[in-house]
């Protein structure tokens, strides 16, 4: 599954992962006549993701853990504030923090911690746990995946104060949605960056009941500090691929998932029109082809611009994404219409189009030559590229196949290579790739998308992990400076100027080719459970791997 991070954790926004084993259905027993849990299994919600066999790892901070891959970490570990990913500009809902206050142009945050929550092992939750959690993130870079520059961390009674060396205007949600972990357990862990946390203890309404590589079961606890959920048991199944997951949704075996479904009206909705629903709201993040700009010849913006000219986004929209994801039109990569207010004046109305001749002119001016249909760089070396993504991600792999054919028109020989999701994630983080389809972060403005792609502050040399972003090792001082100006600005005029500069760099330097808007959607069934978010009630994004998935489950009620 691809998370849109909270970041496909998106999170992530994500769609499907590879596997080698044929997996069982979502439920432990045979499904009932109407699909979903069998008779006698009332109170059960079945959740699925096409992410392949899982390793027993429930570390909530690790992007590769089963808890992140399937989304169940959100049912065990809770945030300080619940922020609506569909409406990120709205005020968040108090959660483990009853109050929060920013000061000094977002350089200081004061949190008032709730009185009442308890850990699932019976221990008392306190402000000390919140203080410890932020120190844990500050001291362990691999856990601090949002690269938040924590400075001072102090506690006074039930309040915790955080200070930062620079404005955190753009990181408000990332900080407020931080998972809180118990000090009495994590303080004893020698290496929290690799700890599998097989017996997770959280303040959330669920505890881990059982774990297999295929199915993870959570059960509701009767000591939860808020209203107890009506869903008594959550069964997460990790399916082999998109096809297996889609089949489970269609026959009712699985009730909730985020999976790419071609011809979804026929394959999914038509199987039970009354109950089979889906809602795919999109934010200001994208899916796109990331270039490894630290490797030749992809360090050359002229080559990247030429490839950008020939990528057929409409074909990707129709053939790879079955029109499920919104098409990218603006040359800035900003999704429309959500991003319309942010488009710089010089790019308003400027739309992406395929232009092979423009690509050839771009290459000729940069010293490239076409020799017998083969593109050669200025040194006379043939230009080739390997396009990688995980096996089983059918939408991405179809997209890569289209791009492979597109670049052939300018003499580039490309090949598509698949990997396991773990190998691919490691390769992306460490810069061991040529080009790959991957999502970006999303936020209330296009800043989050651009920062994920272009921030020099996230830069790591090849071979060193960069899990927070800038997988393409893009280095441009003007981009980094514009990002800093936007993040540190105290007025909208300065932010607008900085964002316009970031758009210019995106258009001229092309560190990434945006191919589609990134939805944070899901398929779900109303046969057994009602209360799901929808376009008419957008209280949360419906995706089961998003932080708001806990809020979704707490909203659910039995259908009858």
Secondary structure in CASP SS format (residue, H / E / C, confidence):
PFRMAT SS
TARGET T0000
AUTHOR 0000-0000-0000
METHOD secondary structure of the structure
MODEL  1
X C 1.00
X C 1.00
X E 1.00
X C 1.00
X C 1.00
X C 1.00
X C 1.00
X C 1.00
X C 1.00
X C 1.00
X C 1.00
X C 1.00
X E 1.00
X C 1.00
X C 1.00
X E 1.00
X C 1.00
X C 1.00
X C 1.00
X C 1.00
X C 1.00
X C 1.00
X C 1.00
X C 1.00
X C 1.00
X C 1.00
X C 1.00
X C 1.00
X C 1.00
X C 1.00
X C 1.00
X C 1.00
X C 1.00
X C 1.00
X C 1.00
X C 1.00
X C 1.00
X C 1.00
X C 1.00
X C 1.00
X C 1.00
X C 1.00
X C 1.00
X E 1.00
X E 1.00
X E 1.00
X E 1.00
X E 1.00
X E 1.00
X E 1.00
X C 1.00
X C 1.00
X C 1.00
X C 1.00
X C 1.00
X C 1.00
X C 1.00
X C 1.00
X C 1.00
X C 1.00
X C 1.00
X C 1.00
X C 1.00
X C 1.00
X C 1.00
X H 1.00
X H 1.00
X H 1.00
X H 1.00
X H 1.00
X C 1.00
X C 1.00
X H 1.00
X H 1.00
X H 1.00
X H 1.00
X C 1.00
X C 1.00
X E 1.00
X C 1.00
X E 1.00
X E 1.00
X C 1.00
X C 1.00
X C 1.00
X C 1.00
X C 1.00
X C 1.00
X C 1.00
X C 1.00
X C 1.00
X C 1.00
X E 1.00
X E 1.00
X C 1.00
X C 1.00
X E 1.00
X E 1.00
X E 1.00
X E 1.00
X E 1.00
X E 1.00
X E 1.00
X C 1.00
X C 1.00
X C 1.00
X C 1.00
X E 1.00
X E 1.00
X E 1.00
X E 1.00
X E 1.00
X E 1.00
X C 1.00
X C 1.00
X C 1.00
X C 1.00
X E 1.00
X C 1.00
X C 1.00
X C 1.00
X C 1.00
X C 1.00
X E 1.00
X C 1.00
X C 1.00
X H 1.00
X H 1.00
X H 1.00
X H 1.00
X H 1.00
X H 1.00
X H 1.00
X H 1.00
X H 1.00
X H 1.00
X H 1.00
X H 1.00
X H 1.00
X C 1.00
X C 1.00
X C 1.00
X C 1.00
X C 1.00
X C 1.00
X C 1.00
X C 1.00
X C 1.00
X C 1.00
X E 1.00
X E 1.00
X E 1.00
X E 1.00
X E 1.00
X E 1.00
X E 1.00
X C 1.00
X C 1.00
X E 1.00
X E 1.00
X E 1.00
X E 1.00
X E 1.00
X E 1.00
X C 1.00
X C 1.00
X C 1.00
X C 1.00
X H 1.00
X H 1.00
X H 1.00
X H 1.00
X H 1.00
X H 1.00
X H 1.00
X H 1.00
X C 1.00
X C 1.00
X E 1.00
X C 1.00
X C 1.00
X C 1.00
X H 1.00
X H 1.00
X H 1.00
X H 1.00
X C 1.00
X C 1.00
X C 1.00
X C 1.00
X C 1.00
X C 1.00
X C 1.00
X C 1.00
X C 1.00
X C 1.00
X C 1.00
X C 1.00
X C 1.00
X C 1.00
X C 1.00
X C 1.00
X C 1.00
X C 1.00
X C 1.00
X E 1.00
X E 1.00
X E 1.00
X E 1.00
X E 1.00
X E 1.00
X C 1.00
X C 1.00
X C 1.00
X E 1.00
X E 1.00
X E 1.00
X E 1.00
X E 1.00
X E 1.00
X C 1.00
X C 1.00
X C 1.00
X C 1.00
X C 1.00
X C 1.00
X C 1.00
X C 1.00
X C 1.00
X C 1.00
X C 1.00
X C 1.00
X E 1.00
X E 1.00
X E 1.00
X E 1.00
X E 1.00
X E 1.00
X C 1.00
X C 1.00
X C 1.00
X H 1.00
X H 1.00
X H 1.00
X H 1.00
X H 1.00
X H 1.00
X H 1.00
X H 1.00
X H 1.00
X C 1.00
X C 1.00
X C 1.00
X C 1.00
X C 1.00
X E 1.00
X E 1.00
X C 1.00
X C 1.00
X C 1.00
X C 1.00
X C 1.00
X C 1.00
X H 1.00
X H 1.00
X H 1.00
X H 1.00
X C 1.00
X H 1.00
X H 1.00
X H 1.00
X C 1.00
X C 1.00
X C 1.00
X C 1.00
X E 1.00
X E 1.00
X E 1.00
X E 1.00
X C 1.00
X C 1.00
X E 1.00
X E 1.00
X E 1.00
X E 1.00
X E 1.00
X E 1.00
X E 1.00
X E 1.00
X E 1.00
X E 1.00
X C 1.00
X C 1.00
X C 1.00
X C 1.00
X C 1.00
X C 1.00
X C 1.00
X C 1.00
X C 1.00
X H 1.00
X H 1.00
X H 1.00
X H 1.00
X H 1.00
X H 1.00
X H 1.00
X H 1.00
X H 1.00
X H 1.00
X C 1.00
X C 1.00
X H 1.00
X H 1.00
X H 1.00
X H 1.00
X H 1.00
X H 1.00
X H 1.00
X H 1.00
X C 1.00
X C 1.00
X C 1.00
X C 1.00
X C 1.00
X C 1.00
X E 1.00
X C 1.00
X C 1.00
X E 1.00
X C 1.00
X C 1.00
X C 1.00
X C 1.00
X C 1.00
X C 1.00
X C 1.00
X C 1.00
X C 1.00
X H 1.00
X H 1.00
X H 1.00
X C 1.00
X C 1.00
X H 1.00
X H 1.00
X H 1.00
X C 1.00
X C 1.00
X C 1.00
X E 1.00
X C 1.00
X C 1.00
X C 1.00
X C 1.00
X H 1.00
X H 1.00
X H 1.00
X H 1.00
X H 1.00
X H 1.00
X H 1.00
X H 1.00
X H 1.00
X H 1.00
X C 1.00
X C 1.00
X C 1.00
X E 1.00
X E 1.00
X E 1.00
X C 1.00
X C 1.00
X E 1.00
X E 1.00
X E 1.00
X C 1.00
X C 1.00
X C 1.00
X C 1.00
X C 1.00
X E 1.00
X C 1.00
X E 1.00
X E 1.00
X E 1.00
X E 1.00
X E 1.00
X E 1.00
X E 1.00
X C 1.00
X C 1.00
X C 1.00
X H 1.00
X H 1.00
X H 1.00
X H 1.00
X H 1.00
X H 1.00
X H 1.00
X H 1.00
X H 1.00
X H 1.00
X H 1.00
X H 1.00
X H 1.00
X H 1.00
X H 1.00
X C 1.00
X C 1.00
X C 1.00
X C 1.00
X E 1.00
X E 1.00
X E 1.00
X E 1.00
X E 1.00
X E 1.00
X E 1.00
X C 1.00
X H 1.00
X H 1.00
X H 1.00
X H 1.00
X H 1.00
X H 1.00
X H 1.00
X H 1.00
X H 1.00
X H 1.00
X C 1.00
X C 1.00
X C 1.00
X C 1.00
X E 1.00
X E 1.00
X E 1.00
X E 1.00
X E 1.00
X C 1.00
X C 1.00
X C 1.00
X C 1.00
X C 1.00
X C 1.00
X C 1.00
X H 1.00
X H 1.00
X H 1.00
X H 1.00
X H 1.00
X H 1.00
X H 1.00
X H 1.00
X C 1.00
X H 1.00
X H 1.00
X H 1.00
X C 1.00
X C 1.00
X C 1.00
X C 1.00
X C 1.00
X C 1.00
X C 1.00
X C 1.00
X C 1.00
X C 1.00
X C 1.00
X C 1.00
X C 1.00
X C 1.00
X C 1.00
X C 1.00
X C 1.00
X C 1.00
X H 1.00
X H 1.00
X H 1.00
X H 1.00
X H 1.00
X H 1.00
X H 1.00
X H 1.00
X H 1.00
X H 1.00
X H 1.00
X H 1.00
X C 1.00
X C 1.00
X C 1.00
X H 1.00
X H 1.00
X H 1.00
X H 1.00
X H 1.00
X H 1.00
X H 1.00
X H 1.00
X H 1.00
X H 1.00
X H 1.00
X H 1.00
X H 1.00
X H 1.00
X H 1.00
X H 1.00
X H 1.00
X H 1.00
X C 1.00
X C 1.00
X E 1.00
X E 1.00
X E 1.00
X E 1.00
X E 1.00
X E 1.00
X E 1.00
X E 1.00
X C 1.00
X C 1.00
X E 1.00
X E 1.00
X E 1.00
X E 1.00
X C 1.00
X C 1.00
X C 1.00
X E 1.00
X E 1.00
X C 1.00
X C 1.00
X C 1.00
X C 1.00
X C 1.00
X C 1.00
X C 1.00
X C 1.00
X C 1.00
X C 1.00
X C 1.00
X C 1.00
X C 1.00
X C 1.00
X C 1.00
X C 1.00
X C 1.00
X C 1.00
X H 1.00
X H 1.00
X H 1.00
X H 1.00
X H 1.00
X H 1.00
X H 1.00
X C 1.00
X E 1.00
X E 1.00
X C 1.00
X C 1.00
END
